[in-house]
Amino acid sequence: MRKIFAIGDIQGCSLELDQLICRLPKNSRIVCLGDLVNRGPDSLGPQTH
C-alpha cells in the first residue's frame, strides 16, 4: 500500500524538501500544500545568467 504524505509551505526551501523526500518510503505519494515559492533561500531555483 502506498503512503500519502502532505507537505505544506515549502516556501522555496528546495534543499530541505529534497532531504525530506529522500527520507520517505520509495512508493510514497506526495501532495504539496500551501506556498511553494516566495520566501526561502532558493525560491526561484537555480539561476542562470
N, C-alpha and C positions, 0 to 999 in steps of 0.2 A: 504494500500500500504506500502510495506517495504521500509525503507530509507536505502541508502547505504552511509557508512562513510569510507573515505580513511584516514589511519593513517600512517604517514611517519616517518622513522628514529627512531624507538623505542629505539635502542642503549642499550638494556639490562635494561631499567628502568621499571621493571615489576610492582613495586608498583604504579607508576604513570599511567601505562597502565591499571591496574585494577581499579583505581579510575576513569579514563576516561570512561571505558567500563560500569561501574555502572551508569554513568550519561546518557547513550544512551537509546533511547526507546527500549523496550523489543524485538521487532521483527526486530531489525536492522541487516543489513548485514555489516560486517567489512572486509575491504580489507587492508592488511598491505603492505606498500611500503617502499623501501629503506632498510637500515641496521637494522637487528633485534638484533644483538649482537655486542659486541666488545668494548664498551666504558663505559656503565653505571655501577652503583654500583652493579647490580645483573646480570651481563652479562651472566653468565652460569647457573643461577638459584640456588636453594638451593644445597649446597654441603654436602654430607655425607662422613664421613671418615671411 
